[in-house]
């Protein structure tokens, strides 16, 4: 018999329990996900920029150096300088102040339209996934029909029929994004509704609404959070697109999309008018995409 | 296979029905009486009544819908109020322009996306991988109308290499046509290239870890043959399917890109219709777009089944 097959000495079982095992405690899934998220530099950079943009939007009236609507015929299309850090537009308005105030339109459009999409989409997704049968068939076919219309084209059509305004643009984007959340919630519900804990909740006599909202919904939340973050990025671009076309924020109120629209006409003489609003949209959208990607990795149970 | 195609077609019908109901219902969102919107400045009650009768606005909603659908099935999508031309003629006139743009954009997106995705997977966790990922994220996060404006400034205004706007049909002068469409096609393809790159990367990573790739390597095959022939051939199937699914993104993107580069395509048609309150055109464009998208989805689905025998059962 070789030495490798010799039995191990039994003395090791009498060793004291290691410190690490004594200190062992169960961490909540949320805390574990947060720790994994913090380790992702891209997601943290995204989160930092989002916090900054939110602060800029909230404090806009106090930090904007000029009145964003104030025109000045002596400062028409001035390039960036000490007086106007990002330059001025075709009627002498300060671009920095307009970009600061424009953050409000973009962020609120992103957040409110996604809130509409979640508010409508999640209950319908829950209903379709939980009830099944004819209800599921009907909701799923309507969802398919809405998803068959390209996102921006449907948003433009809705905004056109509702009338041009920032509020209507938000509704149009929200309604257009709703099927994404219906489909996601339905899929998630179908995968968890046959789990043992749901069966147990049903066996002890919980009403259906309680099972759906208290036992199923919390398990759908991580996927919803990722989708919501990524959809905010899409919604911000959609709002900028609608405003660019004149279907969103109406002048003279500032919005990054409408600023790009007027910048297009002065590209030869004042290219800076196009650079800054586009950069603002890009950075904000990039941040939400970075955070969304990071959240997806951090909330994936298979990731370390 | 034929019965499978038949089944898929039958499954498609309810979706198409709901798409048509959705699009027809859009006009119900119009504030006020649609007849008043149609007549504009005209306030003569007889004219308004005539419009109501002509467009069957005096009929209940389901009847209006049935008449509209009857028109759709007979190729009558209504008439443009502004141009006094059948909507179908307008669509037939503008669709080839957007299709040319879409095909060029998809070619650019596949070339960039697949090459970068394969490179990124082969060089996983190296600076090449990180750089490609950053470029993909840049593509996904850049609003294409901004990219278009910036490219016009750089390539057309500063360098004078390409025309800033306009369109020439390839049947008239293909060189000039290429010059007018290459920049908008790049702008359109840019965002999709990012998505394709990400999918190619993950499909390739999966393929590179599979048994048949290990066998190919064990046989002593050249690494280039292993990557480009054995792994990529399998990894590309879902990517091609994704290409078809991204067609919707292309059409959405075309709306703004055509606006910026003044290209008389589908996107420009819907925007002009929106601003002229030409609602029949808006409905017609959305209907044709959605139907094209559904049919492409079906073709992608069938193509996927065709190349993957395990799904045929």
Interface residues (C-beta under 8 A of the other chain):
Chain A: X141 X142 X144 X145 X146 X148 X149 X150 X151 X152 X153 X154 X156 X157 X158 X160 X161 X162 X163 X233 X237 X240 X241 X244 X245 X246 X247 X260 X263 X264 X267 X268 X271 X274 X275 X277 X278 X281 X282 X285 X286 X289 X290 X293
Chain B: X14 X15 X16 X17 X18 X19 X21 X22 X23 X26 X27 X29 X30 X31 X137 X138 X140 X141 X142 X143 X145 X146 X149 X150 X152 X153 X157 X248 X249 X251 X252 X253 X255 X256 X259 X260 X270 X271 X274 X275 X279 X282 X283 X285 X286 X289 X290 X293 X294 X297
